[in-house]
């Protein structure tokens, strides 16, 4: 078992110039001057989502953002804290809110202590409330309740210095219940009162499709309900309590077309936004004034017409603390949001931003506790091996990891390996002469999910490859990462399952045999049918489970040395047919 109470130090960060606000920047002075003239109350919401325990900036391409401007390295809660302080200055009616996945899939600094450091940091950041996301359920509902209520971890005990006290902000889960119950697992909404007595209600929920993104073994006793009826129920409850300013925090999102955040409303309100979040925004009761979303990791500020035909803002910030959204609006004397005053500004968090001392001290404290474990060198690479930051569906890191899982699964006869792309949380970035530390490897594969070896027929393998383009993956294809033993071609000009060119599927250079059985190494999430790959969940037998994803990756890295480092795998396992 890992010693979860180790120590680490803090590297210096180079300063880079702060970015200026883009063309959609707020004009706060004019809005607040208008408010003062007619007794309106100016309000500010600072919104964050999909932090995933990244208290420090993420290295490499996965830590960059491009939003109406050049790409920059961004992130770091000490940097964000500085910018939030600046944004709040002179605005007493400012609240900081989240839209889920604040914890889970976290790097070692936070995960070593079961994300207690992140909750600690969010409290220092001044978070008022957040919805849950799918990753809040990574360790099951009992652990989520512990994160909310406090107490020592049942296996690893208490972190150093002080018992964990729980979250002092409201965690919301309006549409998650225990199976057969109508009572939310956590509180469904919270009401925040401003200094002048006016109130704002926040309803928090997660996408109803969350089970497809969670290891099914962790949520067998939970139900995830349709968002719209739940929003309606609690919106009406807030209205009965006289709370007329209402905000939905929902962990459901989409990428906008084109460059991140650019031109979302070109041609029509929300024209660049798609997916389920747009449907939710169109159909949610007009009583809800703002929708703050998460889940897709892509920033946007869009307007979508509500059922009454009025424009309503829908926003999302970038993941990993790379940006936040600065929303401002006025409340009238009756406590209603004046829709015409609602504005949103994308706020990047450049890594060179001066660090807020209090947050920097907090992060350093937790870093020091993880140092002995984090800094252990486990292998060497010759160059960056991009995964999360790769622009291509077949990523070098995905290939590297699946090759590692085949090697780990050989004891159980593994012929090949497949992995869902979401299991990669970062890139392997070349630094310190190519040395890869335990913390580097953990950042890439933080879930510590067991690797199983399943007997998969050739016909089932073809079905799995087709499921990359069907079902929940129909609108946004999800390409499995594959080991070197497997290759195939796709034609993206086709639709649905026909995109897979079945005649090109080969295992070890030979056409796949539909009647043959291949032993396929898969992480537990995928083996249980996650991300819409239901065919794997239908296979009743499996072997292995004695090695985790992380252990497989580290085992592969340990075959390298400084003189013989790992090279990024060559592309070509997936070929795209062009016309």
Beta strands, then each sheet from edge to edge (+ up, - down):
strand 1: 41-48
strand 2: 64-65
strand 3: 72-73
strand 4: 94-98
strand 5: 127-131
strand 6: 170-172
strand 7: 176-178
strand 8: 189-193
strand 9: 199-206
strand 10: 222-224
strand 11: 245-251
strand 12: 290-293
strand 13: 300-305
strand 14: 311-316
strand 15: 323-331
strand 16: 337-348
strand 17: 377-380
strand 18: 416-419
strand 19: 435-437
strand 20: 450-457
strand 21: 481-482
strand 22: 486-490
strand 23: 500-507
strand 24: 510-511
strand 25: 517-523
strand 26: 543-548
strand 27: 574-576
sheet 1: 6+ 5+ 4+ 1+ 15- 16+
sheet 2: 2+ 3-
sheet 3: 7+ 10-
sheet 4: 8+ 9- 11- 12- 14- 13+
sheet 5: 17+ 19-
sheet 6: 21+ 18- 25- 20+ 26-
sheet 7: 24+ 23- 22+ 27+
end
